[in-house]
């Protein structure tokens, strides 16, 4: 018997997602656990895997469409199943069927049914918006949250008659000569919103430090000569930060509306630049795993981040991010905290500089770092204690291997 494949809730705080593409063709069979389609959220591309073997009978949503969680996206059947009348099968499943008797729905002035979820209706009520005249951009003309947001952004007065929606082919504002406008992607909008909110709601303060890292660089050389997995300077910094978290556990926290949450394990996010925007995949259990495992895990996460192949859960968790711009020869910078984390460590390049050793002038490799901290769950003294512990680990890097 045919069944509906629905948009899953791939992120805890998302009410919709973009169907990025189909991986199984219509009338093609798929196996259990095989990826059927790819969904794009604000943070990642997520594959929808089949719960059981079957066949795609009909697509209901085209790639690139924003779909609300729970909305049908395809008609599926058992392996080898065919359906003579697909439209009838869909009507039997309630897709495109007549309005059920006894169930009231909002209708426009012209008598047409207004398709909208309870969330959209609530948002419209709170904003004193009339759903009449709002052209839904969801499946089958459904009014989705984006339509409400765009109407509010347009500044339509609550008591004014809603304007007719612009034609679907209406052009964007023409940029001036010599300029090119690139429309915001869903992810770029999410990054902008998240980081703007971070600066507005999280009171940032900054702790700066510098370390002589000759011993750290020498340790890296020895590890790479002896091991099969290549270790980067950033891998050692990630492990050093985890060590500092175990020495100063008061830093391993995040701010919630009604509590400060502390973590037993140390999970650290690593910033990765990709063509879609900045990604921050999370390396798990950094405090309890060896440097080779951390290096391999970080390399895998970074590679999949650049190709948009991360899963949603790989972008969630942790209390600290590390953003390293040393490969760009950046000497020093500060970074914006990635909520809901409470801190981010900005790492510059190691440079040869004059240093004083035992009263004598010499040349050493110096590394500068800046720790951005959310003052709500973390006090300045705690952040300063953490910075001292972190720099001590860099100066005596064998602690990284403990």
ZAMARGU-4260 file (C-alpha; in steps of 0.2 Angstrom, whole numbers, plus 5000, padded with zeros to 4 digits):
<rodrens>
0) 5000/5000/5000 | 5007/5017/4996 | 5013/5028/5010 | 5019/5046/5012 | 5037/5051/5015
5) 5037/5066/5026 | 5050/5080/5030 | 5058/5074/5046 | 5063/5085/5060 | 5082/5086/5057
10) 5086/5099/5069 | 5078/5102/5086 | 5074/5121/5083 | 5069/5120/5065 | 5051/5120/5059
15) 5056/5119/5040 | 5071/5114/5029 | 5075/5114/5011 | 5074/5099/5000 | 5092/5100/4993
20) 5090/5085/4981 | 5084/5068/4978 | 5096/5053/4978 | 5083/5040/4972 | 5074/5042/4955
25) 5055/5041/4953 | 5050/5022/4950 | 5067/5017/4957 | 5069/5005/4972 | 5079/5009/4987
30) 5086/4998/5001 | 5084/5000/5020 | 5096/5013/5027 | 5099/5020/5009 | 5099/5039/5007
35) 5083/5044/4998 | 5085/5063/4998 | 5096/5077/5005 | 5089/5090/5016 | 5098/5107/5019
40) 5096/5115/5037 | 5103/5131/5043 | 5119/5122/5048 | 5121/5107/5037 | 5116/5095/5023
45) 5107/5080/5031 | 5103/5063/5021 | 5086/5056/5024 | 5088/5037/5026 | 5075/5024/5022
50) 5068/5015/5037 | 5064/5000/5026 | 5066/4995/5007 | 5054/5002/4995 | 5051/5012/4979
55) 5049/5030/4975 | 5032/5031/4966 | 5031/5050/4964 | 5040/5066/4970 | 5029/5079/4979
60) 5042/5092/4981 | 5055/5098/4969 | 5073/5101/4974 | 5076/5119/4981 | 5059/5119/4989
65) 5057/5125/5008 | 5046/5112/5016 | 5039/5112/5034 | 5043/5098/5045 | 5030/5084/5044
70) 5024/5089/5026 | 5024/5075/5013 | 5038/5076/5001 | 5035/5059/4991 | 5024/5045/4988
75) 5032/5028/4992 | 5028/5010/4990 | 5034/4992/4994 | 5048/4985/4983 | 5040/4981/4966
80) 5024/4990/4969 | 5016/5000/4956 | 5000/5012/4957 | 4989/5014/4942 | 4981/5030/4948
85) 4994/5041/4958 | 4982/5056/4960 | 4969/5044/4968 | 4982/5036/4979 | 4987/5054/4985
90) 4969/5059/4988 | 4966/5043/4998 | 4981/5048/5009 | 4974/5066/5011 | 4985/5075/4999
95) 4975/5086/4988 | 4959/5079/4995 | 4943/5089/4998 | 4941/5097/5015 | 4935/5085/5028
100) 4918/5087/5034 | 4916/5095/5051 | 4933/5103/5051 | 4934/5122/5050 | 4948/5131/5041
105) 4951/5149/5037 | 4946/5154/5020 | 4950/5170/5010 | 4937/5182/5004 | 4935/5173/4988
110) 4931/5157/4997 | 4947/5148/4994 | 4955/5138/5008 | 4969/5146/5017 | 4982/5132/5020
115) 4993/5136/5035 | 5000/5127/5050 | 4995/5131/5068 | 5012/5139/5071 | 5009/5151/5056
120) 4991/5155/5062 | 4998/5159/5079 | 5012/5170/5072 | 4999/5179/5062 | 4987/5182/5077
125) 5002/5189/5087 | 5007/5201/5073 | 4988/5205/5070 | 4990/5200/5052 | 4976/5194/5041
130) 4981/5178/5031 | 4969/5184/5017 | 4980/5191/5003 | 4996/5182/5008 | 5002/5171/4994
135) 5009/5155/5002 | 5026/5149/4995 | 5025/5131/5003 | 5019/5115/4995 | 5001/5117/4987
140) 5001/5135/4991 | 5003/5133/5010 | 5007/5148/5020 | 5023/5145/5029 | 5033/5155/5042
145) 5044/5163/5029 | 5029/5171/5021 | 5024/5179/5038 | 5041/5185/5041 | 5042/5193/5023
150) 5025/5202/5026 | 5031/5209/5043 | 5048/5214/5035 | 5038/5223/5021 | 5030/5234/5035
155) 5012/5231/5031 | 5001/5240/5044 | 4990/5228/5053 | 4974/5238/5048 | 4979/5240/5030
160) 4972/5229/5016 | 4985/5217/5011 | 4994/5221/4995 | 4994/5209/4981 | 5009/5198/4981
165) 5023/5203/4969 | 5024/5193/4953 | 5035/5177/4954 | 5046/5184/4941 | 5049/5201/4949
170) 5067/5206/4947 | 5079/5211/4961 | 5085/5228/4963 | 5098/5231/4949 | 5115/5234/4957
175) 5125/5249/4951 | 5138/5247/4937 | 5153/5237/4942 | 5144/5228/4957 | 5136/5211/4958
180) 5123/5206/4971 | 5124/5188/4977 | 5107/5183/4985 | 5109/5177/5003 | 5109/5158/5005
185) 5099/5150/5020 | 5115/5146/5029 | 5122/5164/5026 | 5106/5171/5034 | 5107/5159/5048
190) 5126/5163/5052 | 5122/5182/5051 | 5107/5180/5063 | 5116/5169/5075 | 5132/5180/5076
195) 5122/5196/5077 | 5112/5189/5091 | 5128/5183/5100 | 5135/5200/5100 | 5119/5208/5106
200) 5114/5195/5120 | 5131/5188/5126 | 5142/5201/5135 | 5159/5198/5127 | 5175/5201/5136
205) 5192/5196/5130 | 5208/5188/5137 | 5224/5189/5127 | 5240/5179/5129 | 5256/5174/5120
210) 5266/5158/5122 | 5284/5153/5116 | 5280/5137/5106 | 5297/5130/5101 | 5294/5115/5112
215) 5276/5113/5104 | 5283/5113/5086 | 5297/5101/5091 | 5284/5089/5098 | 5274/5090/5082
220) 5289/5086/5072 | 5293/5071/5083 | 5275/5064/5083 | 5274/5066/5064 | 5291/5056/5062
225) 5285/5042/5073 | 5267/5041/5068 | 5256/5037/5053 | 5243/5051/5056 | 5250/5068/5052
230) 5247/5080/5067 | 5244/5099/5064 | 5248/5113/5076 | 5229/5116/5077 | 5227/5098/5083
235) 5239/5101/5097 | 5230/5117/5101 | 5214/5108/5102 | 5221/5095/5114 | 5229/5109/5124
240) 5213/5118/5126 | 5204/5102/5132 | 5218/5100/5145 | 5215/5118/5151 | 5196/5114/5152
245) 5200/5099/5163 | 5211/5110/5174 | 5198/5124/5175 | 5182/5115/5174 | 5172/5131/5177
250) 5176/5136/5159 | 5167/5120/5153 | 5149/5128/5154 | 5136/5136/5144 | 5122/5149/5148
255) 5104/5144/5148 | 5089/5154/5152 | 5086/5147/5169 | 5103/5138/5173 | 5122/5137/5170
260) 5125/5120/5162 | 5141/5111/5166 | 5149/5097/5156 | 5159/5082/5162 | 5166/5078/5144
265) 5176/5091/5134 | 5169/5093/5117 | 5177/5107/5106 | 5171/5114/5090 | 5184/5118/5076
270) 5180/5133/5064 | 5181/5127/5046 | 5179/5139/5031 | 5168/5132/5017 | 5160/5139/5001
275) 5144/5139/5010 | 5150/5149/5025 | 5159/5146/5042 | 5156/5129/5049 | 5160/5123/5067
280) 5160/5104/5068 | 5162/5097/5085 | 5176/5085/5090 | 5170/5074/5104 | 5179/5068/5120
285) 5195/5078/5116 | 5200/5076/5134 | 5200/5057/5134 | 5206/5053/5117 | 5224/5052/5110
290) 5231/5065/5098 | 5231/5054/5083 | 5213/5050/5085 | 5209/5069/5087 | 5219/5073/5072
295) 5210/5060/5061 | 5193/5065/5067 | 5197/5084/5064 | 5203/5081/5047 | 5187/5070/5042
300) 5175/5083/5050 | 5184/5098/5040 | 5184/5088/5024 | 5165/5084/5025 | 5162/5102/5031
305) 5169/5109/5015 | 5158/5098/5004 | 5142/5100/5014 | 5142/5082/5021 | 5140/5085/5039
310) 5126/5078/5050 | 5116/5090/5061 | 5122/5082/5077 | 5140/5085/5072 | 5137/5103/5073
315) 5130/5104/5090 | 5137/5103/5108 | 5153/5109/5116 | 5157/5125/5126 | 5172/5131/5116
320) 5176/5134/5098 | 5194/5136/5091 | 5196/5148/5076 | 5214/5147/5069 | 5219/5160/5056
325) 5237/5156/5057 | 5238/5148/5040 | 5234/5165/5033 | 5248/5173/5042 | 5236/5182/5053
330) 5246/5188/5069 | 5231/5191/5081 | 5212/5193/5080 | 5197/5191/5091 | 5181/5181/5086
335) 5163/5181/5090 | 5156/5167/5102 | 5146/5154/5093 | 5130/5152/5103 | 5126/5143/5114
340) 5144/5140/5118 | 5152/5152/5131 | 5169/5155/5123 | 5179/5155/5107 | 5198/5155/5106
345) 5206/5165/5091 | 5223/5158/5086 | 5236/5168/5076 | 5252/5162/5067 | 5268/5157/5076
350) 5281/5170/5072 | 5300/5171/5075 | 5303/5185/5087 | 5316/5191/5099 | 5314/5184/5116
355) 5324/5184/5132 | 5330/5167/5138 | 5339/5167/5155 | 5343/5185/5153 | 5350/5183/5135
360) 5342/5189/5119 | 5337/5175/5107 | 5325/5171/5094 | 5309/5161/5098 | 5293/5156/5090
365) 5279/5166/5098 | 5260/5162/5096 | 5247/5175/5101 | 5229/5170/5106 | 5213/5179/5111
370) 5199/5171/5121 | 5182/5179/5119 | 5171/5174/5134 | 5153/5176/5138 | 5152/5185/5155
375) 5136/5178/5160 | 5142/5161/5165 | 5160/5164/5167 | 5169/5178/5177 | 5185/5186/5172
380) 5196/5178/5185 | 5190/5161/5179 | 5194/5165/5161 | 5211/5172/5167 | 5215/5156/5176
385) 5210/5146/5160 | 5222/5156/5150 | 5236/5153/5162 | 5233/5135/5161 | 5232/5134/5142
390) 5248/5144/5140 | 5257/5133/5153 | 5252/5118/5143 | 5259/5126/5127 | 5275/5129/5136
395) 5276/5111/5143 | 5267/5102/5128 | 5270/5084/5135 | 5255/5087/5145 | 5245/5086/5129
400) 5249/5068/5128 | 5243/5064/5146
</rodrens>
